[in-house]
Amino acid sequence: MSNGAVSVAVYFYFHKDNGREIKALWAGLAEKAGVEVGDSDAVELVNEQFNSHGLTNLKTLQGPGSQIYISLHKNIVVVSGLFSGTGGWTDLSSLPDIDSAIGRAKILIDDEAGLEDFESTVGRRYSLLETGFGRLHQFEEKKGNRVHTYYLAPREDSAAVEHFLTLDFPLFDFAIHKLHMERDYFKNQQKWIMNEKAEIDKEIGDLLHKSIVGETLNPEFIGSLERDIDTLSSKYAILVNDGHLIRKARTTLEEDVELVLSRLKGFGTVPEGGLEITRASAELIDRLREEETSISFAIKNIKTAIDTVRTSVELLRSRENIHLQEEAISFQVAAGVLEFIIIFYYSIASWDYIIGVERFDTIPPYLRFLTIFVFAALSVAMTHFVGISFKKKWQLNRGLILSATALLAVFAYIVFLSIQTAALHAA
C-alpha cells in the first residue's frame, strides 16, 4: 500500500445469494475504515458478474491507511480489508452480519519479534509456511469457531505481500473453510451411516439365525422367510446407497485437501509432513476408506444372506410340495380303490339284474369275478387317463386309447357271456 505498511488484513466469505448481509458488512467495514462507500451497491456489483473461477475484484475503495475490497470467486463473495496499524481491527465483533459469513480470517503482519507475544494470546501454532515474501504462521482453529488466525512476518518486498493478501490468500483460506465445513458434515454423516450399518448387521444375523432354527414345514414360517427376503433386499439397497455416500464423502474430502495444497503451492511450499490444519480431514479420509471397505463386505454378506434365505425357502417349498404330493398320491390311491369297489359292486349287480339270476348263476363264479375285476380295473384306469387328457385340453394319449380299447373288449366279452348264458338256459 502506498500510504504505509499493512499490519492487519481481514476477510469475510459469503455465498453470492446473501445479498443483504454482504451489503451490510460492506458498508460497516467501510465505515469502520473511514472509507466513503458512495452510490455503488455491493449487491448490484455481485449480481452483475458471472461466476468466476479465479478471484475477480469487483470494487476497491481507498481510505486513510486502508483499502477495502469486494471480490467474487465462483459463487463466493469475499469482503476484505487491508489496514496500516492494528487499531481496533483485532476485535471485529461489532461489524454487522459477521455471523452470517461462511467463515472469516485475520492476518497480523509484523516482524518475527512480535510472534511470541501474539502466540501467547492466540493459542497453539499449527504450521509454518515458507513463502518467497516471508513466513506465514498458521494457528489452531478453535472448535466451533469459524475464524482463522495467521501471523505474517514479511520480507522487504511489500508489493509481493499485497499481491498475496489480495489474490492468493483468500483462495487458500477459503479452501480450508470449505474443507472443514465438508469435513464436519461428512463426519456426522459417517457416524449416522455406521450406526445404521451396525443395526443392519445385527438384523441380518437375527434373520439368518431364524432361518436356521425355525419350524421348517410350518407354512407361516415359510411365509415369514419370504418377507425376510423383502426386508433383506431393502437393507441391501440401503447399504449400497450408504456405500455410495461414503465413497462420495471420501473423494470429496480428498479433492478438498488437494485443493488446499494446490492453493498453498501457488505462493509457498508444503511443510514436511503436510499441513497440520488438514490432519483431522486426512484421518477422516482414512476412516472413510476403511468403512468403505467394511460396507463393501457388508453388501456382499447381505447378498449372500439373501441367497441363503431364498435357497432355504426354495428347499422348504420343495419339501412342502413333496409332502403335499405324497398326501395327494395317498388320496388318489384311496379314491382309486373306492372307485374300483363301487364299479365292481355295481357292475356285478347290474349284470345280475340285466340277464337274471338263473342265467347269471350259470356263469362260473371265478369267471364272473375275474371279468368284473378286469372291467372295474380298466374303468378306473380309463378315468385316470381321461383326467390327463382333460388337463391337456382333451389331447388323446396312449393310455386313454389302450384302456378304452381294453375296456370295450371286456365289455364285449361280458355281452358274449350273457348271450351264451341265454343259449344254455334255453337248452
LINKAWO-V746992 format. One record per residue. N is the residue number from 1. PHI is phi in radians with two decimals (NA if undefined). Layout:
n: (N;N)
phi: (PHI;PHI)
This chain:
n: (1;2;3;4;5;6;7;8;9;10;11;12;13;14;15;16;17;18;19;20;21;22;23;24;25;26;27;28;29;30;31;32;33;34;35;36;37;38;39;40;41;42;43;44;45;46;47;48;49;50;51;52;53;54;55;56;57;58;59;60;61;62;63;64;65;66;67;68;69;70;71;72;73;74;75;76;77;78;79;80;81;82;83;84;85;86;87;88;89;90;91;92;93;94;95;96;97;98;99;100;101;102;103;104;105;106;107;108;109;110;111;112;113;114;115;116;117;118;119;120;121;122;123;124;125;126;127;128;129;130;131;132;133;134;135;136;137;138;139;140;141;142;143;144;145;146;147;148;149;150;151;152;153;154;155;156;157;158;159;160;161;162;163;164;165;166;167;168;169;170;171;172;173;174;175;176;177;178;179;180;181;182;183;184;185;186;187;188;189;190;191;192;193;194;195;196;197;198;199;200;201;202;203;204;205;206;207;208;209;210;211;212;213;214;215;216;217;218;219;220;221;222;223;224;225;226;227;228;229;230;231;232;233;234;235;236;237;238;239;240;241;242;243;244;245;246;247;248;249;250;251;252;253;254;255;256;257;258;259;260;261;262;263;264;265;266;267;268;269;270;271;272;273;274;275;276;277;278;279;280;281;282;283;284;285;286;287;288;289;290;291;292;293;294;295;296;297;298;299;300;301;302;303;304;305;306;307;308;309;310;311;312;313;314;315;316;317;318;319;320;321;322;323;324;325;326;327;328;329;330;331;332;333;334;335;336;337;338;339;340;341;342;343;344;345;346;347;348;349;350;351;352;353;354;355;356;357;358;359;360;361;362;363;364;365;366;367;368;369;370;371;372;373;374;375;376;377;378;379;380;381;382;383;384;385;386;387;388;389;390;391;392;393;394;395;396;397;398;399;400;401;402;403;404;405;406;407;408;409;410;411;412;413;414;415;416;417;418;419;420;421;422;423;424;425;426;427)
phi: (NA;-1.28;-1.83;2.51;-1.33;-1.25;-2.06;-2.48;-2.27;-2.22;-2.46;-2.35;-1.99;-2.26;-1.30;-1.01;-1.33;-1.46;-1.08;-1.10;-1.16;-1.07;-1.11;-1.14;-1.20;-1.01;-1.19;-1.14;-1.14;-1.12;-1.13;-1.14;-1.53;1.25;-1.90;-1.39;-1.28;1.41;-1.52;-1.19;-1.66;-1.05;-1.16;-1.14;-1.04;-1.28;-1.20;-1.35;-1.77;-1.35;-1.04;-2.00;-1.37;-1.59;-1.88;-1.82;-1.34;-1.69;-2.77;-2.22;-2.11;-1.79;-2.29;-1.18;1.19;-2.69;-2.46;-2.14;-2.29;-2.22;-2.29;-2.25;-2.27;0.98;-1.87;-1.93;-1.73;-1.94;-1.83;-2.43;-2.59;-2.04;-2.38;-1.59;1.63;-1.23;0.87;-1.66;-1.46;-1.33;-2.06;-1.93;-1.14;-1.44;-1.19;-1.27;1.06;-1.24;-1.26;-1.44;-1.23;-1.08;-2.97;-2.41;-2.59;-2.48;-2.12;-1.71;-1.90;-2.80;-1.40;-1.10;-1.13;-1.53;-1.17;-1.10;-1.11;-1.12;-1.15;-1.18;-1.68;-1.58;2.26;-1.18;-1.48;-1.54;-2.30;-1.83;-1.85;-1.50;-2.27;-1.29;-2.00;2.63;-1.81;-1.94;-1.70;-1.87;-1.86;-1.03;-1.48;-1.27;-1.05;1.37;-1.92;-1.63;-1.87;-1.72;-2.10;-2.37;-2.31;-1.97;-1.84;-1.47;-1.58;-1.30;-1.31;-1.22;-1.13;-1.15;-1.13;-1.14;-1.08;-1.09;-1.17;-1.61;-2.10;-1.35;-1.09;-1.00;-1.19;-1.14;-1.21;-1.16;-1.04;-1.21;-1.01;-1.08;-1.02;-1.26;-1.10;-1.26;-1.07;-1.11;-1.14;-1.22;-1.14;-1.15;-1.10;-1.11;-1.10;-1.12;-1.14;-1.22;-1.12;-1.11;-1.11;-1.09;-1.13;-1.13;-1.02;-1.15;-1.13;-1.10;-1.05;-1.12;-1.15;-1.16;-1.08;-1.12;-1.19;-1.53;-1.79;-1.30;-1.33;-1.15;-1.81;-1.40;-1.00;-1.15;-1.17;-1.10;-1.10;-1.13;-1.12;-1.15;-1.19;-1.12;-1.08;-1.09;-1.10;-1.10;-1.13;-1.17;-1.14;-1.04;-1.11;-1.10;-1.15;-1.08;-1.14;-1.09;-1.07;-1.12;-1.14;-1.12;-1.12;-1.13;-1.07;-1.08;-1.14;-1.13;-1.16;-1.07;-1.15;-1.14;-1.10;-1.10;-1.14;-1.03;-1.15;-1.19;-1.10;-1.13;-1.13;-1.23;-2.37;-2.73;-2.02;-1.33;-1.07;-1.09;1.60;1.54;-1.46;-1.07;-1.23;-1.75;-1.13;-1.06;-1.18;-1.12;-1.15;-1.13;-1.06;-1.10;-1.14;-1.10;-1.13;-1.13;-1.27;-1.09;-1.14;-1.08;-1.18;-1.06;-1.14;-1.10;-1.11;-1.12;-1.14;-1.22;-1.15;-1.10;-1.09;-1.06;-1.10;-1.14;-1.15;-1.10;-1.11;-1.06;-1.09;-1.11;-1.14;-1.15;-1.11;-1.11;-1.11;-1.12;-1.13;-1.08;-1.08;-1.16;-1.13;-1.10;-1.12;-1.12;-1.10;-1.05;-1.13;-1.13;-1.10;-1.09;-1.14;-1.12;-1.10;-1.08;-1.09;-1.09;-1.10;-1.12;-1.12;-1.06;-1.11;-1.27;-1.16;-1.04;-1.14;-1.16;-1.09;-1.06;-1.22;-1.21;-1.67;1.61;-1.17;-1.13;-1.22;-1.12;-1.26;-1.30;-1.43;-0.99;-0.98;-1.12;-1.25;-1.05;-1.09;-1.12;-1.14;-1.21;-1.04;-1.13;-1.07;-1.15;-1.11;-1.17;-1.12;-1.11;-1.10;-1.13;-1.03;-1.09;-1.27;-1.11;-1.07;-1.11;-1.10;-1.13;-1.08;-1.75;1.01;1.06;-1.36;-1.14;-2.28;-1.08;-1.09;-1.13;-1.12;-1.16;-1.16;-1.16;-1.11;-1.12;-1.12;-1.12;-1.12;-1.12;-1.07;-1.09;-1.14;-1.10;-1.09;-1.07;-1.09;-1.13;-1.15;-1.11;-1.15;-1.13;-1.13;-1.13;-1.16;-1.20;-1.20)
